[in-house]
């Protein structure tokens, strides 16, 4: 797997707090100036640390953005875990709606998330999140969301799960990009259309999987580093 953007993982509490302060400063500045005008110098100034400290922990500007995206992913999984705990009898269509709901709230509330969610750093460029580990082409977002859904939320396995999940992510990202193009709060009608799209897609995927039940891992989950 490619680097996640970190040069050195902090061990001491003081260093961990400094890293979180750097990420917080990065997120705040993204909302103010956008990713193109973000500089390490300004992040360091906002965080109250020397510029060299940022480079001590992160592999430059892209490494900092990648780590922020991974922190956002951890927050999303935590929010989904809390929602799933209060949703007995969860289904794939409703799970898709919950993902949209929580992502929308993160876009509205969490600094930097609208600029750095989980997409590419720029069209045709490097991704914020690292590649996944399966030949099906999923990234870390697709893999973590699917494994959470099956292993923690108790949803039934899907056939060809990472392709299904990856396509759902791309479709949802397109819908939310339209919804939030001109407003921090988002176009509620476009958000609802995106919820309906994802629910219908997962309903079809679940129906097909029941008709042709996958194995525990489903097809096309061969590990790149030596699987089947």
N, C-alpha and C positions, 0 to 999 in steps of 0.2 A: 504494500500500500504506500502511496506517495506521502510525503511529509504533511503533517497537519499544521505546519506553520510555527511550531515551537522549537526554539533552539535548546532551551533548558527548562525542565519542569521544576518549579519552585518547591522546596522542601520545608523551609522554615515558615512559620506563620506570618512573620513580617514580610517575607518575599511573596507569599500567596496573596496577602492583602495588597501589596504593591501591584501585582499582576492584575488583580481585579480592578484596581483603581485605573490602571492603564486602559483596560477594556471598557470601563465605564466612560472614560474620557473620549475614547474612540467612538463609542455609540452616540454620545451627545453631539460630537462634532459632525458625525454623518448626517444627523437631522438638520444641522445648521448650514453645512457647506456642500454636502454630497460626497460621494466617493472619489470623484475626479480631482477635487480640490483638497482632499484630506492629505495632510503631511505628518510625518513622524515628529517633526519639530514641534508642531502645534499640539499633537497628542501629548507629547512629553510635558509641554508647558501647562496644558490643562490638568494633567495628572499630578503635577508638582514633582516631577522626577527629571534627572538628566536625560538627554536624548540617548546617550549610550546605554542607559538602563533598559529602554525599550528594545534596542538591538540585542541586549544581553539575553532577553527572554524570547523574542520573536524574530522570525526570518523576514524582516522588513515589513513594508506596508501590506503586501498581499498575505503574508503570514499572520499579521495582526487581524486582518479581515477574516481570514479562515478560522482563526481561533474564536472570534466573535460569533461567526456562524455556528460553530460547534457548541458554543455556550447557549445560543438561541435554541439549538436542537435539544439540548438537555432540558431547557425550560419547557419546550413544547411537550416532550415526553412526560415530564412531571405533571403538567396540566392535564394531559390525556389520562394519566394514571389516576388522578383525583376524580376526573369525570367518570371513568370506567367503573370505579369503585361504587358509584351511586347509580349505576345503570344495569340492573339485573336483566338478563335475557337480551344482552346486546346483540345486534345483528350487523352484518357488513354495511347495509345501506345507512343505518343510523350512525355507525362508526365513521363513515365518510362525512356525514353532516357534522359530527362532533369535531372532526379535524378542521373543517372549515370554520366552525364557530370559534375554536380556540385560536386558530391562526389569525382570524379577523381581530380578536381581542388583543393579540400580541402586536399586530400592526398598529392598533390604536393606542396602546399603552406603553409598549417597551421601546425605549430610545434606540434608534438605529435599525430597528427591525425592518421597516419599510424599505430601507436602502440595502441592507444586507440581510436577506432572509436565507434562502437556501439555493438560489439560482447561480448562474454564471457571473463571474466578475464583470464581464462584458460580452456581448454577442460574439460567439466564435472564440472566446478567450478561455482562460483558465477558470475552473469552478472554485467557488468558495469552499464547498465541502469536498473531501477526498473521494476518490472512486471507491466503489464497493469491492467485495471479494468474490462475487459470483460471475460466471460467464454470461449470465443473462443481462448484464450491463447495468444493474442497479447501482445507485450510489449509497452512501451511508444513510441518507434520509430514508430511501426506500427500504433498505434492509432493517433499520431500527424500527420503523413504523410497522412493518409486517411482522417482525419477531415479537414486538410488543403486543400486537393484535392477537396473535395466535398463542404465544407463551404466557402472557399475563392477563389479557382481557378474555381469553377463552374462546375466541372466534374459530370456526372450523377452517382448516387449511384450504387454500385456493389452488387451482391448477395454474401452473406457470406464474407463480405469485409475484416475482420481482418485476416481470414485464407488466403485469397488471398494475402493481403498485406504482411503478415508475410512470406509466402512462397517466394514471390518476393524478399523480403529483404535477405533471406537466399541464394537464387540463385545468386543474385547480389554480395553478400559478397564473395561467393565461386569464382565467376569469377574474382573479383577484387583482391582477395588474390593471385590467380594465376598470374594475370597481374603485381602485384607489388612485387612479391616474390624476384626478383633479381635487381630491379631498382626503384629508387625514382620517376622517370618519368613514369614508367609503360610500359608494352608491348602494343603498340597501336593496334596491331591486336587482342589481347585478350580482350582489352577494347571494341573494336568494336563488337566482338562476344557477349560480355555481354550486350551491348546496344541492339543488335538484339534479343537476347534471351528475355530480359525484354519487349521489344516492342511487340514481338509475343505473349508472355504470357498475357499481358494486353489487346491485341486485342481480344484474345479468351475469356478472362474474361468479357470484355465489350459486346461482341457478345452474350454470354450466358445470361448476365444480361438483354439485350434488349429482348431476347426471353422469359425470365421469370422474369419480372421486380420485384425487391425487394421493400419492404416497405422503408420508410425513413431511418430506422436503419438497415434494412436487417435482415435475420435470424441469430440466434445464437449470439445476442448481449445483452443477459441478464446480468444485472449488478451483480457482485459478492455480493455486499452489499445490495441486496434486490430487483432487477429488476423484471422481469415478472414472 
